[in-house]
Amino acid sequence: MLDIACGTGLVSSELVARHARVTGIDASEPMLGAARRRVLEATFVHGDAEELPFPNDSFDAATSAQAYHWLDAERALRETMRVVRPGGMVAIWWKELLRGDAARLFREEAAREAGMEHAPRPMNVLGDFHAFDGSALVDQRLRVIPWAVDTTVGEFLGYERSRAWSIEDRGPRLDAYLEGLARMLGAPDTPLSLAYVHLLYLGRVSAGRS
């Protein structure tokens, strides 16, 4: 399996736990370093999703989580379909805090205070992922999956700091954003319940792909 824009290896680790042979690829060396430490059994490669350094039909399936809003979606999807064998599954997904979730509102306020245009978030996948609908993938499906997470303020802040946008954009605005968010959410050990929605796009590579 190929894990595209694998980041720190969160999805790769779950695939390995399910006995898959995994290759992860990412454009960020800091992310890949974290992935290699997390998932010793996987292979991690530095490269771009829009120009995958693999031959045609190299993989049985491909995944990409929380990443396509950083990519040229049409180019990345064409490359994904090129390296996945006919009949192989492509799974692309995002999770996003639901509108009205308290943590999402605090994120937006902290971003404004820090001088950011908006809190980092994925694309509006219900309306913006035209590359998927326009692709030659067959058996296309979209699953919308509610998901609740019970965590702590400290763990949530750690997640915010570790996200791709944070690693590539460290600086005064990031520190101010995290400090403001911490002030709004409370002490690190404060329980925090988060309401997410997952949008999971599934399709198979057809024999007549283009």
Accessible surface in RSA format (square Angstrom, percent):
REM  Atomic radii and reference values for relative SASA: ProtOr
REM  Chains: A
REM  Algorithm: Lee & Richards
REM  Probe-radius: 1.40
REM  Slices: 20
REM RES _ NUM      All-atoms   Total-Side   Main-Chain    Non-polar    All polar
REM                ABS   REL    ABS   REL    ABS   REL    ABS   REL    ABS   REL
RES MET A   1    55.26  28.6  41.26  27.3  14.01  33.3  25.40  21.6  29.86  39.6
RES LEU A   2     0.00   0.0   0.00   0.0   0.00   0.0   0.00   0.0   0.00   0.0
RES ASP A   3     1.71   1.2   1.71   1.7   0.00   0.0   0.00   0.0   1.71   1.7
RES ILE A   4     1.72   1.0   1.72   1.3   0.00   0.0   1.72   1.2   0.00   0.0
RES ALA A   5    24.67  22.7  13.67  21.1  11.00  25.0  15.43  21.7   9.24  24.5
RES CYS A   6    11.10   8.4   0.00   0.0  11.10  26.1   2.29   5.8   8.81   9.5
RES GLY A   7    13.85  17.1   0.00   N/A  13.85  17.1  13.85  38.0   0.00   0.0
RES THR A   8    27.15  19.3  24.12  24.5   3.03   7.2  14.57  19.6  12.58  19.0
RES GLY A   9     0.00   0.0   0.00   N/A   0.00   0.0   0.00   0.0   0.00   0.0
RES LEU A  10   103.36  57.6  99.89  71.5   3.47   8.7 100.21  70.4   3.15   8.5
RES VAL A  11    28.84  19.0  26.95  24.4   1.89   4.6  28.22  24.5   0.62   1.7
RES SER A  12     0.00   0.0   0.00   0.0   0.00   0.0   0.00   0.0   0.00   0.0
RES SER A  13    33.68  28.5  27.52  36.7   6.16  14.2  20.74  44.2  12.94  18.1
RES GLU A  14    94.64  54.3  93.86  71.0   0.79   1.9  37.03  71.6  57.61  47.0
RES LEU A  15    24.22  13.5  24.20  17.3   0.02   0.1  24.22  17.0   0.00   0.0
RES VAL A  16    27.79  18.3  20.83  18.9   6.96  16.8  20.83  18.1   6.96  18.9
RES ALA A  17    69.23  63.7  39.58  61.1  29.65  67.4  51.42  72.4  17.81  47.2
RES ARG A  18   159.12  66.8 137.42  70.1  21.70  51.7  60.98  83.3  98.14  59.5
RES HIS A  19   172.03  94.0 138.46  96.2  33.57  85.9 100.26 103.3  71.77  83.5
RES ALA A  20    27.96  25.7  11.00  17.0  16.96  38.6  19.74  27.8   8.22  21.8
RES ARG A  21   222.02  93.2 207.47 105.8  14.55  34.6  88.50 121.0 133.52  80.9
RES VAL A  22     8.44   5.6   0.00   0.0   8.44  20.3   0.55   0.5   7.89  21.4
RES THR A  23    25.03  17.8  24.76  25.1   0.27   0.6   3.08   4.1  21.94  33.2
RES GLY A  24     0.00   0.0   0.00   N/A   0.00   0.0   0.00   0.0   0.00   0.0
RES ILE A  25     1.02   0.6   0.95   0.7   0.07   0.2   0.95   0.7   0.07   0.2
RES ASP A  26    16.64  11.7  14.33  14.3   2.31   5.5   2.85   6.7  13.79  13.8
RES ALA A  27    64.24  59.1  43.82  67.6  20.42  46.4  44.02  62.0  20.23  53.6
RES SER A  28    12.81  10.8   9.30  12.4   3.51   8.1  12.81  27.3   0.00   0.0
RES GLU A  29    90.30  51.8  83.61  63.3   6.68  15.9  50.71  98.1  39.58  32.3
RES PRO A  30    80.71  58.8  62.33  56.8  18.38  66.8  74.41  61.4   6.30  39.1
RES MET A  31    10.16   5.3  10.16   6.7   0.00   0.0  10.07   8.6   0.09   0.1
RES LEU A  32     0.00   0.0   0.00   0.0   0.00   0.0   0.00   0.0   0.00   0.0
RES GLY A  33    18.97  23.4   0.00   N/A  18.97  23.4  18.32  50.3   0.64   1.4
RES ALA A  34    26.04  23.9  22.45  34.6   3.58   8.1  23.41  33.0   2.62   6.9
RES ALA A  35     0.00   0.0   0.00   0.0   0.00   0.0   0.00   0.0   0.00   0.0
RES ARG A  36    98.53  41.4  93.24  47.5   5.29  12.6  51.52  70.4  47.01  28.5
RES ARG A  37   176.85  74.3 152.83  77.9  24.01  57.2  77.76 106.3  99.09  60.1
RES ARG A  38   117.58  49.4  84.35  43.0  33.22  79.1  29.18  39.9  88.40  53.6
RES VAL A  39     4.02   2.6   2.57   2.3   1.44   3.5   3.14   2.7   0.88   2.4
RES LEU A  40   149.12  83.0 120.19  86.0  28.93  72.7 123.29  86.6  25.83  69.5
RES GLU A  41   132.61  76.1  95.62  72.3  36.98  88.1  53.76 104.0  78.84  64.4
RES ALA A  42    15.13  13.9   0.00   0.0  15.13  34.4   0.52   0.7  14.61  38.7
RES THR A  43    81.46  57.9  76.93  78.0   4.53  10.8  45.44  61.0  36.03  54.5
RES PHE A  44    16.68   8.3   1.11   0.7  15.57  40.5   1.11   0.7  15.57  44.6
RES VAL A  45    43.41  28.6  40.40  36.6   3.01   7.2  43.41  37.7   0.00   0.0
RES HIS A  46    93.04  50.8  74.47  51.8  18.57  47.5  52.21  53.8  40.83  47.5
RES GLY A  47    14.20  17.5   0.00   N/A  14.20  17.5  13.14  36.1   1.06   2.4
RES ASP A  48    75.71  53.0  72.13  71.8   3.58   8.5   8.98  21.1  66.72  66.5
RES ALA A  49     7.05   6.5   2.28   3.5   4.77  10.8   2.28   3.2   4.77  12.6
RES GLU A  50    35.44  20.3  28.47  21.5   6.97  16.6   5.91  11.4  29.53  24.1
RES GLU A  51   126.89  72.8 118.52  89.7   8.36  19.9  38.91  75.3  87.97  71.8
RES LEU A  52     7.54   4.2   0.00   0.0   7.54  18.9   0.00   0.0   7.54  20.3
RES PRO A  53    75.88  55.3  40.35  36.8  35.54 129.2  55.27  45.6  20.61 128.1
RES PHE A  54    30.33  15.2  23.20  14.4   7.13  18.5  25.82  15.7   4.50  12.9
RES PRO A  55   101.95  74.3  91.05  83.0  10.90  39.6 101.39  83.7   0.56   3.5
RES ASN A  56    91.75  63.3  75.78  73.2  15.96  38.4  14.77  35.5  76.98  74.4
RES ASP A  57    55.45  38.8  48.28  48.1   7.17  17.0  14.11  33.2  41.34  41.2
RES SER A  58    35.48  30.0  12.48  16.6  23.01  53.0  17.16  36.5  18.32  25.7
RES PHE A  59    21.65  10.8  19.41  12.0   2.24   5.8  21.65  13.1   0.00   0.0
RES ASP A  60    95.78  67.1  88.18  87.8   7.60  18.0  28.34  66.7  67.44  67.3
RES ALA A  61    14.82  13.6  14.82  22.9   0.00   0.0  14.82  20.9   0.00   0.0
RES ALA A  62     1.17   1.1   0.39   0.6   0.78   1.8   0.39   0.5   0.78   2.1
RES THR A  63     8.14   5.8   7.09   7.2   1.05   2.5   8.14  10.9   0.00   0.0
RES SER A  64     1.93   1.6   1.36   1.8   0.57   1.3   1.23   2.6   0.70   1.0
RES ALA A  65    18.11  16.6   9.04  14.0   9.06  20.6   9.04  12.7   9.06  24.0
RES GLN A  66    50.18  28.1  38.15  27.9  12.03  28.7  31.12  66.2  19.06  14.5
RES ALA A  67     4.94   4.5   4.00   6.2   0.93   2.1   4.04   5.7   0.89   2.4
RES TYR A  68     1.37   0.6   0.63   0.4   0.74   1.9   0.28   0.2   1.09   1.3
RES HIS A  69    48.07  26.3  19.77  13.7  28.30  72.4  13.87  14.3  34.20  39.8
RES TRP A  70   141.22  56.7 109.41  53.0  31.81  74.7 109.02  58.1  32.20  52.2
RES LEU A  71    37.04  20.6  18.53  13.3  18.50  46.5  20.66  14.5  16.38  44.1
RES ASP A  72    66.31  46.5  53.17  52.9  13.14  31.1  24.41  57.4  41.91  41.8
RES ALA A  73    19.69  18.1  14.99  23.1   4.70  10.7  14.99  21.1   4.70  12.5
RES GLU A  74   102.48  58.8  99.44  75.2   3.04   7.2  27.72  53.6  74.76  61.0
RES ARG A  75   105.52  44.3 104.17  53.1   1.35   3.2  29.49  40.3  76.03  46.1
RES ALA A  76     0.14   0.1   0.07   0.1   0.07   0.2   0.07   0.1   0.07   0.2
RES LEU A  77     3.74   2.1   3.74   2.7   0.00   0.0   3.74   2.6   0.00   0.0
RES ARG A  78   127.62  53.6 121.87  62.1   5.75  13.7  54.06  73.9  73.56  44.6
RES GLU A  79    28.98  16.6  28.98  21.9   0.00   0.0   7.44  14.4  21.54  17.6
RES THR A  80     1.90   1.3   1.90   1.9   0.00   0.0   1.62   2.2   0.27   0.4
RES MET A  81     5.65   2.9   5.65   3.7   0.00   0.0   3.28   2.8   2.37   3.1
RES ARG A  82    67.97  28.5  63.05  32.1   4.91  11.7  48.70  66.6  19.27  11.7
RES VAL A  83     0.00   0.0   0.00   0.0   0.00   0.0   0.00   0.0   0.00   0.0
RES VAL A  84     0.00   0.0   0.00   0.0   0.00   0.0   0.00   0.0   0.00   0.0
RES ARG A  85    97.28  40.8  97.28  49.6   0.00   0.0  38.39  52.5  58.89  35.7
RES PRO A  86    67.41  49.1  45.42  41.4  21.98  79.9  45.92  37.9  21.49 133.5
RES GLY A  87    41.60  51.3   0.00   N/A  41.60  51.3  31.20  85.6  10.40  23.3
RES GLY A  88     8.65  10.7   0.00   N/A   8.65  10.7   7.92  21.7   0.73   1.6
RES MET A  89    38.89  20.1  37.52  24.8   1.38   3.3  37.52  31.9   1.38   1.8
RES VAL A  90     0.95   0.6   0.92   0.8   0.03   0.1   0.92   0.8   0.03   0.1
RES ALA A  91    12.97  11.9  12.97  20.0   0.00   0.0  12.97  18.3   0.00   0.0
RES ILE A  92     2.95   1.7   2.95   2.2   0.00   0.0   2.95   2.1   0.00   0.0
RES TRP A  93    49.28  19.8  48.82  23.6   0.46   1.1  34.97  18.6  14.31  23.2
RES TRP A  94     0.77   0.3   0.77   0.4   0.00   0.0   0.77   0.4   0.00   0.0
RES LYS A  95    32.57  15.9  29.56  18.1   3.02   7.2  12.57  11.3  20.00  21.3
RES GLU A  96    24.88  14.3  21.92  16.6   2.96   7.0  11.50  22.2  13.38  10.9
RES LEU A  97     6.20   3.5   3.67   2.6   2.54   6.4   3.67   2.6   2.54   6.8
RES LEU A  98    75.77  42.2  75.39  53.9   0.38   1.0  75.77  53.2   0.00   0.0
RES ARG A  99   190.87  80.1 165.48  84.4  25.39  60.4  64.69  88.4 126.18  76.5
RES GLY A 100    55.69  68.7   0.00   N/A  55.69  68.7  30.29  83.1  25.41  56.9
RES ASP A 101    18.94  13.3   8.35   8.3  10.59  25.0   9.42  22.2   9.52   9.5
RES ALA A 102    59.72  54.9  53.19  82.1   6.53  14.8  55.16  77.7   4.56  12.1
RES ALA A 103     1.35   1.2   0.31   0.5   1.05   2.4   0.31   0.4   1.05   2.8
RES ARG A 104    27.50  11.5  27.50  14.0   0.00   0.0   5.62   7.7  21.88  13.3
RES LEU A 105    93.82  52.2  89.56  64.1   4.25  10.7  89.96  63.2   3.86  10.4
RES PHE A 106    74.12  37.1  74.12  45.9   0.00   0.0  74.12  44.9   0.00   0.0
RES ARG A 107    18.52   7.8  18.52   9.4   0.00   0.0   0.32   0.4  18.20  11.0
RES GLU A 108    52.87  30.4  52.21  39.5   0.66   1.6  17.40  33.7  35.47  29.0
RES GLU A 109    64.33  36.9  64.33  48.7   0.00   0.0  24.69  47.8  39.64  32.4
RES ALA A 110     0.42   0.4   0.00   0.0   0.42   1.0   0.02   0.0   0.40   1.1
RES ALA A 111     0.00   0.0   0.00   0.0   0.00   0.0   0.00   0.0   0.00   0.0
RES ARG A 112   142.57  59.9 123.94  63.2  18.63  44.4  61.87  84.6  80.70  48.9
RES GLU A 113    99.88  57.3  59.42  45.0  40.46  96.3  39.49  76.4  60.39  49.3
RES ALA A 114    13.09  12.0   0.36   0.6  12.73  29.0   4.64   6.5   8.46  22.4
RES GLY A 115    53.77  66.3   0.00   N/A  53.77  66.3  33.98  93.2  19.79  44.3
RES MET A 116    20.48  10.6  13.12   8.7   7.35  17.5  10.17   8.6  10.31  13.7
RES GLU A 117   166.84  95.8 130.88  99.0  35.96  85.6  58.78 113.7 108.07  88.2
RES HIS A 118   114.36  62.5 104.63  72.7   9.73  24.9  80.34  82.8  34.01  39.6
RES ALA A 119     5.64   5.2   4.16   6.4   1.48   3.4   4.16   5.9   1.48   3.9
RES PRO A 120    18.44  13.4  13.57  12.4   4.87  17.7  18.44  15.2   0.00   0.0
RES ARG A 121    84.47  35.5  66.01  33.7  18.46  43.9  34.57  47.2  49.90  30.2
RES PRO A 122     6.55   4.8   5.67   5.2   0.88   3.2   5.85   4.8   0.70   4.3
RES MET A 123    39.47  20.4  29.01  19.2  10.46  24.9  38.77  33.0   0.70   0.9
RES ASN A 124    69.61  48.0  67.16  64.9   2.44   5.9  13.68  32.9  55.93  54.1
RES VAL A 125     4.75   3.1   2.88   2.6   1.87   4.5   2.88   2.5   1.87   5.1
RES LEU A 126   122.47  68.2  90.64  64.8  31.83  80.0  91.23  64.1  31.24  84.1
RES GLY A 127    35.12  43.3   0.00   N/A  35.12  43.3  27.81  76.3   7.31  16.4
RES ASP A 128    72.73  50.9  57.92  57.6  14.81  35.0  12.96  30.5  59.76  59.6
RES PHE A 129     6.30   3.2   0.99   0.6   5.31  13.8   2.44   1.5   3.86  11.0
RES HIS A 130   126.90  69.4 121.00  84.1   5.89  15.1  83.93  86.5  42.97  50.0
RES ALA A 131    10.05   9.2   1.50   2.3   8.55  19.4   4.90   6.9   5.14  13.6
RES PHE A 132     4.71   2.4   4.71   2.9   0.00   0.0   4.71   2.9   0.00   0.0
RES ASP A 133   107.42  75.2  84.22  83.8  23.20  54.9  29.31  69.0  78.11  77.9
RES GLY A 134    70.85  87.4   0.00   N/A  70.85  87.4  36.94 101.4  33.91  75.9
RES SER A 135    28.05  23.7   3.80   5.1  24.24  55.8  14.06  29.9  13.98  19.6
RES ALA A 136    35.65  32.8  18.14  28.0  17.50  39.8  29.09  41.0   6.56  17.4
RES LEU A 137     9.15   5.1   0.00   0.0   9.15  23.0   0.00   0.0   9.15  24.6
RES VAL A 138    64.82  42.7  60.34  54.6   4.48  10.8  64.82  56.3   0.00   0.0
RES ASP A 139    88.97  62.3  67.43  67.1  21.54  50.9  24.40  57.4  64.57  64.4
RES GLN A 140    64.37  36.0  36.26  26.5  28.11  66.9  20.77  44.2  43.60  33.1
RES ARG A 141    99.00  41.6  90.92  46.3   8.08  19.2  59.92  81.9  39.08  23.7
RES LEU A 142    75.01  41.8  43.40  31.0  31.61  79.5  43.40  30.5  31.61  85.1
RES ARG A 143   116.71  49.0 112.73  57.5   3.98   9.5  34.57  47.3  82.14  49.8
RES VAL A 144    84.20  55.4  59.03  53.4  25.17  60.7  59.03  51.3  25.17  68.3
RES ILE A 145    73.10  41.6  72.39  53.9   0.70   1.7  73.10  52.6   0.00   0.0
RES PRO A 146   108.94  79.4  93.37  85.1  15.57  56.6  93.81  77.5  15.13  94.0
RES TRP A 147   111.90  44.9 104.62  50.6   7.27  17.1  84.15  44.9  27.75  45.0
RES ALA A 148    86.10  79.2  60.84  93.9  25.26  57.5  61.39  86.5  24.72  65.5
RES VAL A 149    33.98  22.4  30.70  27.8   3.28   7.9  33.74  29.3   0.24   0.6
RES ASP A 150   123.54  86.5  92.26  91.8  31.28  74.0  35.62  83.8  87.92  87.7
RES THR A 151    23.97  17.0  13.14  13.3  10.83  25.8  13.85  18.6  10.12  15.3
RES THR A 152    42.34  30.1  42.34  42.9   0.00   0.0  37.70  50.6   4.64   7.0
RES VAL A 153     0.31   0.2   0.31   0.3   0.00   0.0   0.31   0.3   0.00   0.0
RES GLY A 154    27.38  33.8   0.00   N/A  27.38  33.8  17.68  48.5   9.70  21.7
RES GLU A 155   114.08  65.5  98.81  74.8  15.27  36.4  47.68  92.2  66.40  54.2
RES PHE A 156     4.98   2.5   1.94   1.2   3.04   7.9   4.98   3.0   0.00   0.0
RES LEU A 157    30.12  16.8  28.33  20.3   1.80   4.5  28.69  20.1   1.43   3.9
RES GLY A 158    39.72  49.0   0.00   N/A  39.72  49.0  34.19  93.8   5.53  12.4
RES TYR A 159    68.22  31.9  61.84  35.2   6.38  16.6  58.43  43.9   9.80  12.1
RES GLU A 160     1.15   0.7   1.15   0.9   0.00   0.0   0.00   0.0   1.15   0.9
RES ARG A 161    95.14  39.9  95.14  48.5   0.00   0.0  39.91  54.5  55.23  33.5
RES SER A 162    50.36  42.6  45.10  60.2   5.26  12.1  34.92  74.4  15.44  21.6
RES ARG A 163    35.07  14.7  28.08  14.3   6.99  16.6  14.92  20.4  20.15  12.2
RES ALA A 164    37.94  34.9  32.88  50.7   5.06  11.5  33.32  46.9   4.62  12.2
RES TRP A 165    19.17   7.7  15.56   7.5   3.62   8.5  19.10  10.2   0.08   0.1
RES SER A 166     0.00   0.0   0.00   0.0   0.00   0.0   0.00   0.0   0.00   0.0
RES ILE A 167    35.93  20.4  21.87  16.3  14.06  33.9  21.87  15.7  14.06  38.2
RES GLU A 168   114.66  65.8  81.67  61.8  32.99  78.5  45.27  87.6  69.38  56.6
RES ASP A 169    63.95  44.8  59.10  58.8   4.85  11.5  18.85  44.4  45.09  45.0
RES ARG A 170   133.02  55.8 104.52  53.3  28.49  67.8  58.19  79.5  74.83  45.4
RES GLY A 171    25.60  31.6   0.00   N/A  25.60  31.6  22.88  62.8   2.72   6.1
RES PRO A 172   118.93  86.7 108.38  98.8  10.54  38.3 114.97  94.9   3.96  24.6
RES ARG A 173   119.56  50.2 117.95  60.1   1.62   3.8  42.55  58.1  77.01  46.7
RES LEU A 174     1.49   0.8   0.87   0.6   0.62   1.6   0.87   0.6   0.62   1.7
RES ASP A 175    62.32  43.7  61.72  61.4   0.59   1.4  16.90  39.8  45.41  45.3
RES ALA A 176    44.88  41.3  35.39  54.6   9.49  21.6  37.85  53.3   7.03  18.6
RES TYR A 177     0.00   0.0   0.00   0.0   0.00   0.0   0.00   0.0   0.00   0.0
RES LEU A 178    13.10   7.3  11.84   8.5   1.26   3.2  12.07   8.5   1.03   2.8
RES GLU A 179   119.59  68.7 110.77  83.8   8.82  21.0  47.93  92.7  71.66  58.5
RES GLY A 180     3.46   4.3   0.00   N/A   3.46   4.3   2.99   8.2   0.47   1.1
RES LEU A 181     0.00   0.0   0.00   0.0   0.00   0.0   0.00   0.0   0.00   0.0
RES ALA A 182    33.54  30.8  29.52  45.6   4.02   9.1  29.78  41.9   3.76  10.0
RES ARG A 183   154.55  64.9 124.49  63.5  30.06  71.6  81.17 110.9  73.37  44.5
RES MET A 184    45.26  23.4  18.14  12.0  27.12  64.6  24.97  21.2  20.29  26.9
RES LEU A 185    18.97  10.6   3.40   2.4  15.56  39.1   5.02   3.5  13.95  37.5
RES GLY A 186    34.58  42.6   0.00   N/A  34.58  42.6  29.80  81.8   4.78  10.7
RES ALA A 187    55.36  50.9  42.16  65.1  13.20  30.0  49.15  69.2   6.22  16.5
RES PRO A 188    93.95  68.5  91.66  83.6   2.28   8.3  91.87  75.9   2.08  12.9
RES ASP A 189   114.27  80.0  97.64  97.2  16.63  39.3  44.32 104.3  69.95  69.8
RES THR A 190    46.73  33.2  43.53  44.1   3.20   7.6  36.52  49.1  10.21  15.4
RES PRO A 191   112.12  81.7  98.46  89.8  13.66  49.7  98.91  81.7  13.20  82.1
RES LEU A 192    25.65  14.3  21.83  15.6   3.81   9.6  24.26  17.0   1.39   3.7
RES SER A 193    85.32  72.1  64.32  85.8  21.00  48.4  38.45  81.9  46.86  65.7
RES LEU A 194     6.85   3.8   4.35   3.1   2.50   6.3   5.65   4.0   1.20   3.2
RES ALA A 195    37.86  34.8  36.34  56.1   1.52   3.4  37.30  52.5   0.56   1.5
RES TYR A 196    14.79   6.9  13.55   7.7   1.24   3.2   7.72   5.8   7.07   8.7
RES VAL A 197    26.58  17.5  26.58  24.1   0.00   0.0  26.58  23.1   0.00   0.0
RES HIS A 198    33.89  18.5  33.89  23.6   0.00   0.0  18.70  19.3  15.20  17.7
RES LEU A 199     7.09   4.0   7.09   5.1   0.00   0.0   7.09   5.0   0.00   0.0
RES LEU A 200    30.25  16.8  30.25  21.6   0.00   0.0  30.25  21.2   0.00   0.0
RES TYR A 201    11.51   5.4  11.51   6.5   0.00   0.0   8.01   6.0   3.50   4.3
RES LEU A 202    16.44   9.2  16.44  11.8   0.00   0.0  16.44  11.5   0.00   0.0
RES GLY A 203     0.05   0.1   0.00   N/A   0.05   0.1   0.05   0.1   0.00   0.0
RES ARG A 204    90.61  38.0  90.61  46.2   0.00   0.0  15.91  21.7  74.70  45.3
RES VAL A 205     1.76   1.2   0.00   0.0   1.76   4.2   0.00   0.0   1.76   4.8
RES SER A 206    22.28  18.8  17.94  23.9   4.33  10.0  18.07  38.5   4.20   5.9
RES ALA A 207    96.26  88.5  63.56  98.1  32.71  74.4  63.90  90.0  32.36  85.7
RES GLY A 208    66.91  82.5   0.00   N/A  66.91  82.5  39.94 109.6  26.98  60.4
RES ARG A 209    60.47  25.4  40.25  20.5  20.22  48.1  14.03  19.2  46.45  28.1
RES SER A 210   117.59  99.4  70.42  94.0  47.17 108.7  78.02 166.1  39.57  55.4
END  Absolute sums over single chains surface
CHAIN  1 A    10639.3       8398.9       2240.4       6017.3       4622.0
END  Absolute sums over all chains
TOTAL         10639.3       8398.9       2240.4       6017.3       4622.0
